[in-house]
Amino acid sequence: MSAIAEEWDLYVLNYQLNEANNENAKKELYAGEVLKSIIVDEELEIEENQVQDIRKLIKQVGKEEEKYVIIHEGEFYYVSSNTIKNNEKQTKWCQEIGIKIWEYSPENEGIKVITGEYEYVNGIYVCTPKLNTGFVKEKTRYVKEKDGNLVPGTWINKKPEDDWYDYKNRKWANLYVESEGIESYYVWIPRYVYRLNDNERTDIKFVDINNNYTNPDTDAVTKWEELENQGYKIPEAFYYGDSENYLENTPIPGYWISKYQLSELTDNDTYTIDYATTATPTTITIKDISTSTEKEIAKYVYAINGNIVHESTSPEEYTLKGLAKGNKAVNVTIVDSNGEVIGSMTKLYEVADVNEPDLTGFDPDTTFYVYWDENGVEHNEIPITMEEPELWYDYTSRTWANIVTRNNGLETYLVWIPRYQYALDTVSQRSYVKFIKGIGTDTDSGYQIPEAFTWGDEDGNKVQLKGYWISKYQLSEKEVTARITAELTAGANEIKVGDITGSIVGDGLKYEYYIDGKKVHEGTDKNENYVYKNLAGNTKYTINIIAREASTNKYVGAITQKVETVSVNKPELVGFNENNTYYVLYDKDGNETVGDKIKNDGSNMPKEWYNYPNRKWANIVVTDGTVENGKITGATNTSYFVWIPRYSYSLDTQNQRTKVKFIEGIDEKVESGYQIPESFTWGDTDENKVQLKGYWISKYQLSDK
C-alpha cells in the first residue's frame, strides 16, 4: 500500500491532477475489475464508460490490490470490506499513514449496501434490498413516494438516494420494472422475526441472515437462541430449499414481492408509448414515437442501457451514436410536469437461436397458442394439440412464445424462457445474453447460466432444463367474476350453451364457437343458446367460446371447458300405481310443482323432468290426496321418491371429492380406479343376482299418522 500510495503521489505531482486543471477528474473513477460493479452500481453516480482501469495510473496495482484500491475525484482510497484478509488491521494502518478509507460503514447513515447485507440504514439495522441479482438494470428503477404516489426515479445502475427507504418509519423499498411497455411494482421484504404480544399485536424485529438482532440505539446484539426463547419465530419464506424442515434450508436476507401491475395494453391495442428503431452496430435511431394517453406530456426522456442521453419536449427523432458492439437496451419515457412517469418502453436488441418451447405437462385440450397477427390482433383459438401457427414466436424479432390456459373461468398467460447464458460487463454496466441450444452446461468465457435452468435437489438428482414457462398474468379469478362465462349443459348427443355473461360481455361483440379446436359457428347474440349437435355419447369434448369486437376483430375474452356427453338410464316407472303417482318438477329456485300422473311406460315424461349432468334428478310422488294447480291437498299419506341411475365412482382423496360417471345399460365394466356400488346388484346368491339399471329410493314420507 505504501508503494502504491507513493506512485500515486508522484503521478499527481507530475500531472498536477486536481479539479482546477482537470474538469473530468470529479467524474472519473479508476478501479480494478473486481470493484467496478460494487462501487459504480452501489456507491457513485458514474455514467457509462467513465470507469477506467486503475493500471493506467498506478502500474503496481496487481490482482490482489485491485480488490481494495480505487481513485475517485483525484483521491486515493483503500476500500474496506469484510471479504479482505486482515481487513481490520489494514484499515487501521491506512488511516495511520493518511490513506483515505472507502467503506460500507454502519456509522454512516444513508443507503450504501444493496446486496442483502445487514446494515445500519436510516436509524435501524436491516437486510438491505438485494439488487445485484435478478433484475435487468436497464429496465428497473427505484421508486419513491411523492404526494401519496409511487414515482419511478433513476435506474438501479445508479446509487439510490438516501431516503429511498426508511424501515424504521415504515417507508418500504419499492422498485418499478418496465418490460415491453408493461409496468410492475415490487416491494422488498427484509428478513425479520415476529411474535404476538399480550395485546394481540405483532412485534417485529429485523434480523440478519443468522436471525440475530442488533439494537440500533446500543449496537447490542441479541442472538437467535435468546429471541427464540422469548417467543419469536422466523417465517418460512426466508428459507429456500427442499428440506421438509425449512430451518435446514438456505437462509435468504429477504425477498421481492410483486405489488401490482399498472398497465397492460390500452383499448386501442396500443402501448402508452411506442416507437420504431433502425440500428447499426454502433448507432440506434429512435423514430416514429407514438403515444396513447390523455395526460399532458411535459417531456420525452431517451436512455441507453439505463443512462439518460437526451431529453425533449416533443417526440423528436434522435440518434444514439458511438455505441459499443453487442446487446443494447433503449428506453423512451414520457413524464408529466411533476416528473411522474406516464409511460415507458424499453427495447432490447439481440440475435436469438433458442430451444423450442416444451409443452409437456399442459392440458392439451385447454391450452392454446397465443400470437398476434400483422394487425396486432390477438389470436388464441388454436389448441396445442394442433400444429403451431406460423406467427407464434420469433425470438430474434422479440416475439416470444406465449400460451394461455383456461379452466372454468380462470385464464392464465405464460411465456417461454429458453435456456441462455449471460455475462455482466462491469465496464459498461450491461448484461450480455446468449441463448443456448440443448441442455449443455459449457459457457463462453465470462458467461454463466442462471440457476433457474437447473432443477433438482442437493443429492445429485439434478436435471438441466431447455427452458421453462413463467406466468405473465392471470386475467380473471373465479368463474363468478370471469370476463366471459356460460353454462354448458350436456345431453346424450348434444351440448347446449346457456346465456353468455361476464364482466366484458356487452354490445358490439361477436362469438366464435369451437369444439376440439374446430370452429363450427359464429354469432352476435349472447343469448343465442347455441347447441353443439350430433355428438357421440359418453364422450368428453373441449368447448371454447371466444368473444371479439365485431368491428375490429379484437380479442376480448374466452371461456373454455371440458364437457362430457352423458347417457343415463331413464327412470323405470313399472310397479307404481298410475292412479296415484305423479311426476314432481323443481324450478331453478327449488320451487316444487306436482305434474301429471305417470304412465308406467314413461311415454308422458315431462321434457324438463330431469337432467343428471346438471344435478337435476328425477322425482315422483305417491299420494292418496288430490292434485290441484301443482299442489297436493287432502292427503293422509304422501311419499316422495328419487331415481338413482346406474353409475360408477372413484374417491379423490387428494381433493376430498367423489368422481361419478353414469353407466348406460347394465354394463359391469368400469375404468381403472372406479367401482360400481353394490346397490345396483340385486339378489342373495350368485345364481339369482340381477344387475339394475337404477332404482327408486324413498326421500321422505308425509303422513298424519
C-alpha positions in Angstrom: 0.0 0.0 0.0 2.9 2.4 0.7 4.4 1.7 -2.7 1.1 2.2 -4.4 0.4 5.4 -2.5 3.8 6.8 -3.3 3.3 6.1 -7.0 0.0 7.9 -6.9 1.6 10.9 -5.2 4.3 11.0 -7.9 1.6 10.9 -10.6 -0.3 13.8 -9.0 2.9 15.8 -8.7 3.9 15.3 -12.3 0.5 15.8 -13.9 -1.0 18.2 -11.3 -4.2 16.2 -11.3 -6.8 18.3 -9.5 -10.2 19.8 -10.1 -8.8 23.1 -11.3 -6.6 21.5 -14.1 -8.8 18.5 -14.9 -12.5 19.1 -15.2 -13.1 15.4 -15.7 -11.4 14.4 -12.5 -14.5 14.6 -10.5 -16.4 12.4 -12.8 -13.9 9.7 -13.4 -13.3 6.6 -11.3 -10.3 4.2 -11.7 -10.7 0.7 -10.3 -9.9 -2.9 -11.0 -12.4 -5.3 -12.4 -13.4 -6.6 -9.0 -14.5 -3.3 -7.7 -16.2 -1.7 -10.7 -19.6 -3.2 -10.2 -19.5 -2.8 -6.5 -18.5 0.9 -6.5 -20.3 2.1 -9.6 -23.5 0.3 -9.1 -23.9 0.9 -5.4 -21.9 4.0 -4.5 -21.5 6.6 -7.2 -23.4 8.2 -10.0 -21.0 7.3 -12.7 -22.0 7.4 -16.3 -21.3 4.6 -18.7 -17.7 4.3 -19.9 -16.4 6.7 -17.2 -14.9 3.8 -15.2 -11.2 3.5 -16.2 -8.6 0.8 -15.5 -6.6 1.8 -12.4 -3.5 0.4 -14.0 -3.5 3.4 -16.4 -2.4 5.5 -13.4 -0.7 3.0 -11.0 1.3 0.2 -12.5 2.0 -1.5 -9.2 -1.7 -2.5 -8.7 -1.8 -6.3 -9.1 -4.6 -8.9 -9.0 -4.8 -8.8 -5.2 -4.5 -5.0 -4.8 -7.3 -4.3 -7.4 -9.7 -5.7 -4.8 -9.2 -2.8 -2.4 -7.8 0.3 -4.1 -9.6 3.0 -6.2 -9.0 6.5 -7.4 -12.0 8.8 -7.3 -12.2 12.6 -7.7 -8.4 12.7 -7.7 -8.2 11.0 -4.3 -6.6 7.6 -3.5 -8.8 5.2 -1.4 -8.4 1.9 0.4 -11.8 0.1 0.0 -12.6 -1.6 3.3 -14.5 -4.9 3.0 -15.0 -7.9 5.3 -14.1 -10.1 2.4 -10.4 -8.9 2.5 -8.0 -10.8 4.6 -6.8 -8.8 7.7 -9.1 -6.0 6.6 -9.4 -4.5 10.1 -5.6 -4.2 10.5 -5.1 -2.8 7.0 -7.9 -0.3 7.6 -6.3 0.9 10.8 -2.8 1.1 9.2 -4.0 3.0 6.2 -5.7 5.6 8.5 -2.4 6.0 10.4 -0.4 6.8 7.3 -3.1 9.1 5.8 -4.7 6.9 3.2 -8.4 7.6 2.9 -10.8 4.8 3.6 -13.9 3.9 1.5 -16.1 1.6 3.4 -19.7 0.4 3.9 -19.7 1.7 7.4 -22.6 1.2 9.9 -21.7 4.6 11.3 -22.5 6.3 8.0 -26.2 6.8 7.7 -27.9 6.5 4.3 -28.2 3.8 1.8 -24.9 2.2 1.0 -25.2 -1.6 0.5 -27.8 -3.1 -1.8 -26.6 -6.7 -1.7 -28.8 -8.0 1.1 -26.2 -7.3 3.8 -27.4 -6.5 7.4 -26.6 -2.8 7.7 -27.5 0.3 9.8 -29.6 2.4 7.4 -31.6 5.4 8.4 -31.7 4.6 12.1 -32.2 0.9 12.1 -30.4 -2.4 11.2 -32.0 -4.2 8.3 -31.1 -6.6 5.5 -30.7 -4.1 2.6 -32.6 -4.7 -0.6 -30.8 -7.1 -2.9 -30.4 -5.6 -6.4 -27.2 -7.3 -7.6 -29.1 -10.3 -9.0 -32.5 -11.0 -10.5 -33.3 -7.6 -12.1 -32.4 -6.2 -15.6 -30.8 -3.0 -14.6 -31.8 -1.2 -17.8 -35.5 -2.0 -17.1 -35.6 -1.5 -13.3 -35.8 1.8 -11.4 -36.0 3.0 -7.8 -39.4 4.2 -6.6 -40.1 7.0 -4.1 -43.3 8.2 -2.6 -44.3 11.7 -3.8 -47.6 13.3 -2.7 -49.0 9.8 -2.0 -48.0 8.3 -5.3 -45.2 5.9 -6.1 -43.0 7.8 -8.6 -40.3 5.9 -10.6 -36.9 7.5 -10.4 -33.5 6.6 -11.8 -32.4 3.1 -12.9 -30.8 0.8 -10.5 -27.3 1.0 -12.1 -27.1 4.3 -10.1 -26.8 4.8 -6.4 -30.2 5.3 -4.7 -31.0 8.4 -2.8 -30.6 8.1 1.0 -34.4 8.4 1.5 -35.3 5.7 -0.9 -36.5 3.7 2.0 -36.8 4.0 5.8 -37.9 0.9 7.5 -37.8 2.5 10.9 -40.6 4.8 9.8 -42.4 2.1 7.7 -41.2 3.5 4.4 -40.5 0.4 2.3 -38.1 0.0 -0.6 -40.0 -0.2 -3.9 -38.9 -0.9 -7.5 -40.5 -0.1 -10.8 -39.9 -2.7 -13.6 -41.0 -2.0 -17.2 -40.9 -4.7 -19.8 -42.3 -4.2 -23.3 -44.5 -1.4 -22.1 -45.9 -3.3 -19.2 -45.2 -1.7 -15.8 -44.9 -3.7 -12.5 -44.1 -2.6 -8.9 -42.2 -4.6 -6.3 -41.6 -4.2 -2.6 -38.6 -5.5 -0.6 -39.5 -7.7 2.5 -36.3 -7.7 4.6 -35.6 -10.7 6.9 -37.5 -10.4 10.3 -38.7 -12.4 13.2 -42.0 -11.9 15.0 -44.1 -12.7 18.0 -47.6 -11.9 19.3 -47.6 -9.6 22.4 -50.1 -9.8 25.2 -52.3 -7.2 23.5 -52.5 -9.4 20.4 -50.3 -7.1 18.4 -47.4 -8.4 16.3 -43.9 -7.5 17.5 -41.4 -7.4 14.6 -37.6 -7.3 14.7 -35.4 -7.1 11.6 -32.6 -9.6 11.8 -29.5 -10.7 10.0 -29.0 -13.8 7.9 -28.4 -15.8 11.2 -31.6 -14.3 12.8 -29.6 -12.2 15.2 -31.0 -8.7 16.1 -28.8 -5.6 16.6 -30.3 -2.8 18.7 -29.8 0.4 16.7 -29.5 2.5 19.9 -26.9 0.5 21.7 -25.5 -1.8 19.0 -26.2 -4.7 21.4 -26.7 -8.0 19.6 -29.4 -10.4 20.7 -28.7 -13.9 19.4 -31.4 -16.0 17.8 -31.4 -18.5 20.6 -32.4 -15.8 23.1 -35.0 -14.4 20.6 -36.4 -17.9 20.2 -36.7 -18.3 23.9 -38.6 -15.0 24.0 -41.2 -16.5 21.7 -40.0 -15.1 18.3 -40.5 -17.1 15.2 -38.9 -16.8 11.7 -41.2 -17.1 8.7 -40.6 -20.0 6.3 -40.4 -17.5 3.4 -36.9 -16.6 4.5 -35.5 -20.1 3.8 -35.0 -21.5 0.3 -34.7 -25.2 -0.3 -36.3 -28.6 -0.5 -36.0 -29.9 3.1 -39.2 -30.5 4.9 -37.6 -28.8 7.9 -37.4 -25.3 6.5 -34.8 -24.3 9.1 -32.4 -26.7 7.4 -32.7 -24.8 4.0 -30.6 -21.9 2.8 -31.4 -18.6 4.6 -32.0 -15.5 2.5 -31.8 -11.9 3.5 -35.2 -11.0 2.2 -37.3 -11.2 -1.0 -39.0 -9.0 -3.6 -42.7 -9.4 -3.9 -44.9 -8.1 -6.7 -47.3 -5.4 -5.6 -49.3 -4.8 -8.7 -49.1 -4.2 -12.4 -50.1 -0.8 -13.5 -50.7 -1.2 -17.2 -51.4 -3.7 -20.0 -52.5 -2.7 -23.5 -55.0 0.1 -24.0 -58.4 -0.4 -25.5 -56.9 0.6 -28.9 -54.4 -2.3 -28.6 -51.5 0.2 -28.4 -48.9 0.9 -25.7 -48.9 4.2 -23.8 -45.7 4.9 -25.7 -44.1 3.1 -28.6 -41.5 3.8 -31.2 -39.6 2.3 -34.1 -35.8 2.0 -34.4 -33.2 1.5 -37.0 -29.9 0.2 -35.9 -26.3 -0.3 -37.0 -23.5 -2.0 -34.9 -22.7 1.4 -33.3 -25.9 3.5 -33.7 -29.6 3.3 -32.9 -32.1 5.8 -34.3 -35.3 6.3 -32.3 -38.1 7.5 -34.6 -41.9 7.4 -35.2 -42.7 7.9 -31.5 -46.4 7.3 -30.8 -48.3 7.8 -27.6 -51.7 6.8 -26.3 -52.7 8.8 -23.2 -55.0 11.6 -22.2 -52.4 13.1 -19.8 -50.3 16.1 -20.8 -46.8 15.1 -21.7 -44.2 17.5 -20.5 -41.0 15.7 -21.5 -39.6 12.8 -23.5 -36.6 11.2 -21.9 -34.2 9.0 -24.0 -31.9 6.5 -22.4 -29.4 3.8 -23.4 -28.6 0.9 -21.0 -30.1 2.8 -18.1 -28.3 6.1 -18.8 -30.2 9.2 -19.8 -28.7 10.6 -23.0 -31.3 13.1 -24.3 -34.5 15.0 -23.3 -37.0 16.7 -25.4 -40.4 18.4 -25.1 -41.6 16.8 -28.4 -41.4 13.3 -29.8 -38.4 14.1 -32.0 -36.2 11.6 -33.8 -32.9 11.0 -32.1 -29.8 9.0 -32.9 -27.6 7.3 -30.3 -24.1 7.2 -31.7 -20.8 5.6 -30.8 -22.3 2.6 -29.1 -20.3 -0.5 -28.3 -21.0 -3.6 -30.2 -23.3 -6.2 -28.7 -26.7 -6.1 -27.0 -28.4 -2.7 -26.4 -31.3 -1.6 -24.2 -33.1 1.6 -25.5 -35.7 3.3 -23.4 -38.0 6.2 -24.0 -40.1 7.5 -21.1 -42.8 10.2 -21.1 -43.3 12.2 -17.9 -45.7 14.9 -16.8 -44.9 18.3 -15.4 -44.3 16.8 -11.9 -41.8 14.3 -13.3 -44.2 11.4 -12.8 -44.0 8.6 -15.4 -46.9 8.4 -17.8 -45.5 5.6 -19.9 -42.2 3.8 -20.6 -41.0 1.5 -23.3 -37.7 -0.4 -23.3 -36.4 -2.4 -26.3 -33.6 -4.9 -26.3 -31.5 -5.9 -29.3 -30.1 -9.4 -29.7 -29.8 -12.3 -32.1 -31.6 -15.5 -30.9 -31.3 -19.2 -31.6 -33.4 -20.8 -28.9 -34.7 -24.1 -27.7 -38.2 -24.8 -28.9 -41.0 -24.3 -26.3 -41.7 -27.6 -24.4 -45.5 -28.0 -24.0 -45.2 -31.2 -21.9 -47.4 -31.1 -18.8 -50.1 -28.7 -20.1 -53.6 -30.0 -20.7 -53.6 -30.2 -24.5 -57.3 -29.6 -24.7 -57.5 -26.3 -22.7 -54.1 -24.8 -23.6 -53.8 -22.6 -26.6 -51.1 -20.9 -28.7 -51.2 -17.1 -28.3 -50.0 -14.9 -31.2 -50.7 -11.6 -32.8 -51.3 -11.1 -36.5 -50.0 -8.3 -38.7 -52.8 -6.0 -37.5 -51.9 -6.6 -33.8 -55.0 -8.7 -33.2 -54.6 -11.4 -30.5 -55.4 -15.0 -31.5 -55.6 -17.8 -29.0 -58.1 -20.2 -30.6 -55.7 -23.0 -31.7 -55.2 -25.7 -29.1 -51.7 -27.1 -28.6 -52.9 -30.4 -29.9 -52.7 -28.8 -33.4 -49.8 -27.5 -35.4 -48.3 -24.3 -34.1 -49.2 -21.1 -36.0 -46.6 -19.6 -38.2 -46.6 -16.3 -36.3 -46.3 -18.0 -32.8 -42.8 -16.8 -31.9 -39.5 -15.4 -33.3 -37.0 -14.5 -30.6 -34.8 -12.6 -33.0 -37.6 -10.0 -33.5 -38.6 -10.2 -29.8 -41.7 -12.2 -30.5 -41.8 -14.5 -27.5 -43.7 -17.8 -27.4 -46.9 -17.3 -25.4 -49.7 -19.7 -24.4 -52.9 -19.3 -22.4 -54.5 -21.9 -20.2 -58.2 -21.8 -19.4 -60.2 -23.7 -16.8 -63.7 -22.8 -15.6 -63.3 -19.1 -15.8 -59.5 -19.0 -15.0 -57.4 -17.6 -17.8 -53.6 -17.5 -17.3 -51.0 -16.4 -19.8 -47.5 -17.9 -19.8 -44.3 -17.1 -21.7 -41.4 -19.4 -22.6 -38.0 -18.6 -21.3 -35.4 -20.6 -23.4 -32.1 -21.6 -21.9 -29.4 -18.9 -22.0 -26.1 -17.8 -20.6 -25.2 -14.3 -19.5 -22.2 -12.1 -18.7 -22.0 -8.9 -16.7 -19.9 -6.2 -18.3 -18.8 -4.2 -15.3 -17.1 -1.6 -17.5 -20.2 -0.6 -19.5 -22.6 -1.7 -16.7 -24.5 -4.0 -19.1 -25.6 -7.6 -19.2 -25.0 -9.7 -22.3 -27.2 -12.7 -23.1 -26.7 -15.7 -25.4 -29.3 -18.3 -25.9 -28.1 -22.0 -25.6 -29.4 -24.8 -27.8 -29.9 -28.1 -25.9 -29.0 -28.5 -22.3 -25.3 -28.0 -22.4 -23.5 -26.6 -19.3 -20.5 -25.2 -21.2 -20.4 -21.5 -21.4 -18.3 -18.9 -23.2 -15.6 -17.2 -21.3 -17.0 -14.8 -18.7 -20.6 -16.2 -19.1 -22.7 -18.1 -16.6 -26.0 -20.0 -16.8 -28.8 -18.9 -14.3 -29.7 -21.4 -11.6 -33.3 -21.4 -12.8 -32.3 -23.8 -15.6 -31.1 -26.5 -13.1 -33.9 -28.5 -11.5 -33.3 -30.9 -8.6 -32.0 -31.4 -5.1 -28.7 -31.4 -3.4 -28.3 -35.2 -3.6 -27.2 -35.1 -7.2 -30.6 -35.6 -8.7 -30.4 -32.5 -10.9 -31.8 -32.1 -14.4 -30.7 -29.4 -16.9 -33.7 -27.6 -18.5 -34.0 -26.5 -22.1 -36.2 -23.7 -20.8 -39.2 -23.0 -18.6 -42.6 -21.4 -18.7 -43.3 -18.4 -16.4 -46.7 -16.9 -15.7 -47.2 -13.5 -17.2 -50.6 -12.6 -15.7 -54.0 -14.0 -14.8 -56.9 -12.2 -16.4 -59.7 -13.5 -14.2 -60.1 -15.1 -10.8 -63.2 -17.3 -10.3 -65.9 -18.2 -12.7 -68.4 -15.9 -11.0 -66.2 -12.9 -11.8 -64.9 -14.2 -15.1 -64.6 -11.9 -18.1 -66.8 -14.3 -20.1 -68.6 -17.4 -19.0 -71.6 -19.6 -20.0 -73.4 -22.6 -18.5 -72.8 -25.6 -20.7 -75.4 -28.4 -20.4 -74.6 -31.8 -21.9 -77.1 -34.4 -23.0 -76.5 -37.8 -24.7 -75.7 -36.4 -28.1 -75.5 -32.6 -27.7 -74.1 -29.8 -25.6 -76.2 -26.6 -25.1 -74.7 -23.2 -24.4 -76.6 -21.1 -21.9 -76.6 -17.3 -21.9 -73.2 -15.8 -22.3 -72.3 -13.5 -19.3 -69.3 -11.9 -17.8 -67.6 -8.6 -16.9 -66.8 -7.8 -20.6 -69.9 -9.0 -22.2 -71.8 -6.2 -23.9 -72.9 -4.7 -27.2 -70.9 -4.9 -30.3 -69.4 -8.3 -29.7 -69.3 -11.5 -31.8 -68.9 -15.0 -30.5 -66.9 -17.8 -32.1 -67.8 -21.3 -31.1 -65.2 -24.1 -31.2 -65.3 -27.8 -30.4 -62.0 -29.7 -30.0 -60.2 -26.8 -31.8 -62.5 -26.6 -34.8 -64.7 -23.5 -35.4 -68.3 -24.6 -36.0 -70.3 -21.4 -35.6 -70.2 -17.6 -35.2 -72.9 -15.4 -33.9 -73.6 -12.0 -32.3 -76.3 -12.8 -29.8 -75.1 -13.5 -26.3 -78.5 -15.2 -25.6 -78.4 -17.3 -28.8 -78.1 -20.6 -26.7 -76.2 -22.3 -29.5 -76.3 -26.2 -29.5 -73.4 -28.5 -30.5 -75.4 -31.4 -32.1 -74.8 -34.9 -33.4 -72.2 -35.7 -30.8 -71.1 -39.1 -29.5 -72.5 -40.3 -26.2 -70.3 -40.6 -23.1 -67.5 -38.6 -24.8 -65.5 -35.7 -23.5 -65.3 -32.6 -25.7 -63.4 -29.3 -25.3 -65.8 -26.4 -25.8 -64.1 -23.0 -26.5 -66.1 -19.8 -27.0 -64.2 -16.7 -27.9 -65.6 -13.1 -27.8 -64.3 -10.5 -30.2 -65.2 -6.9 -31.1 -67.4 -7.3 -34.1 -66.0 -4.2 -35.8 -62.2 -4.7 -35.2 -62.0 -8.5 -34.5 -60.1 -7.6 -31.3 -59.9 -10.4 -28.8 -61.9 -9.7 -25.7 -62.2 -12.9 -23.7 -62.9 -16.6 -23.8 -64.4 -19.4 -21.8 -63.1 -22.9 -22.2 -64.5 -26.0 -20.5 -64.3 -29.8 -20.9 -67.8 -31.2 -21.2 -68.7 -34.9 -21.3 -71.9 -36.0 -23.0 -73.8 -38.1 -20.6 -76.2 -41.0 -21.3 -78.1 -42.1 -18.2 -80.6 -44.9 -17.8 -84.1 -43.5 -17.9 -86.3 -43.9 -14.8 -88.3 -47.1 -14.8 -91.9 -46.5 -13.7 -93.2 -50.1 -13.8 -94.6 -51.1 -10.5 -96.1 -47.7 -9.4 -99.8 -47.2 -9.4 -100.6 -44.9 -12.3 -103.7 -43.6 -10.5 -101.9 -42.0 -7.5 -98.3 -41.5 -8.7 -97.3 -38.1 -10.1 -94.2 -36.5 -11.7 -92.5 -33.9 -9.5 -90.6 -30.9 -11.0 -88.5 -28.2 -9.5 -87.5 -24.8 -10.9 -84.1 -23.2 -10.6 -85.1 -21.8 -7.2 -86.1 -25.1 -5.8 -89.9 -24.5 -6.0 -91.9 -27.6 -6.3 -94.7 -28.4 -8.9 -96.6 -31.7 -8.9 -97.3 -32.6 -12.5 -99.3 -35.2 -14.4 -100.0 -38.7 -13.3 -97.3 -41.1 -14.6 -97.6 -43.8 -17.2 -95.8 -47.0 -16.5 -94.1 -46.9 -19.9 -92.9 -43.4 -19.3 -94.4 -42.1 -22.5 -95.6 -38.9 -20.9 -92.4 -37.9 -19.1 -92.1 -34.1 -18.8 -89.5 -32.6 -21.1 -87.6 -30.9 -18.3 -88.3 -33.5 -15.7 -84.6 -34.4 -15.1 -81.1 -33.5 -16.2 -78.5 -35.6 -14.4 -75.4 -33.9 -15.9 -76.6 -30.7 -14.2 -77.7 -32.4 -11.0 -81.4 -32.2 -11.7 -82.8 -35.6 -10.5 -86.0 -37.4 -11.5 -88.6 -37.3 -8.7 -92.1 -38.7 -8.3 -94.6 -38.6 -5.5 -97.2 -41.3 -4.5 -100.2 -39.8 -2.7 -103.8 -40.5 -1.8 -104.6 -36.8 -2.0 -105.8 -34.6 -4.8 -103.5 -32.6 -7.1 -104.8 -29.2 -8.0 -102.6 -26.4 -9.6 -99.4 -28.3 -8.9 -100.2 -28.8 -5.2 -101.3 -31.8 -3.1 -104.4 -31.3 -0.9 -106.4 -33.6 1.3 -103.7 -36.3 1.6 -103.3 -38.6 4.5 -100.3 -40.5 3.0 -97.7 -39.0 0.7 -94.3 -40.5 -0.2 -91.5 -38.9 -2.4 -89.0 -41.0 -4.4 -85.9 -40.1 -6.4 -84.4 -42.2 -9.3 -80.7 -43.3 -8.8 -79.4 -44.3 -12.3 -76.6 -46.8 -12.5 -73.1 -45.2 -12.0 -69.5 -45.9 -11.1 -67.5 -43.8 -8.7 -63.9 -43.0 -7.7 -62.7 -41.4 -4.4 -60.3 -38.5 -5.0 -58.5 -38.5 -1.6 -56.3 -35.5 -2.5 -59.2 -33.1 -3.2 -61.7 -34.9 -0.8 -64.1 -35.3 -3.7 -66.1 -38.2 -5.2 -66.0 -38.5 -9.0 -69.1 -40.1 -10.6 -69.7 -41.5 -14.1 -73.1 -42.7 -15.2 -73.4 -46.1 -16.9 -75.7 -46.8 -19.8 -77.5 -50.1 -19.6 -76.2 -52.7 -17.1 -72.6 -52.8 -18.1 -70.3 -54.1 -15.3 -67.1 -52.8 -16.8 -65.6 -49.6 -15.3 -62.5 -47.5 -15.8 -59.4 -48.2 -13.7 -59.9 -46.7 -10.2 -63.7 -46.8 -10.4 -66.2 -49.1 -8.9 -70.0 -49.7 -9.0 -71.9 -49.5 -5.8 -73.3 -52.8 -4.5 -76.8 -51.3 -4.5 -77.0 -51.9 -8.3 -76.7 -55.6 -7.8 -79.9 -57.4 -6.5 -80.0 -60.9 -5.1 -78.7 -63.0 -2.3 -76.7 -65.7 -4.2 -74.6 -65.6 -7.3 -77.2 -67.6 -9.2 -80.1 -65.1 -8.7 -78.2 -61.8 -8.7 -79.5 -59.2 -11.2 -77.8 -56.1 -12.4 -80.0 -53.0 -12.1 -80.3 -50.0 -14.5 -81.2 -48.0 -11.5 -83.5 -47.9 -8.5 -86.0 -45.6 -6.7 -85.2 -44.6 -3.2 -87.6 -43.0 -0.8 -86.8 -39.4 0.0 -89.3 -38.9 2.8 -92.9 -39.6 3.7 -95.5 -37.1 4.8 -98.4 -38.5 6.8 -100.7 -37.6 9.6 -100.1 -40.9 11.4 
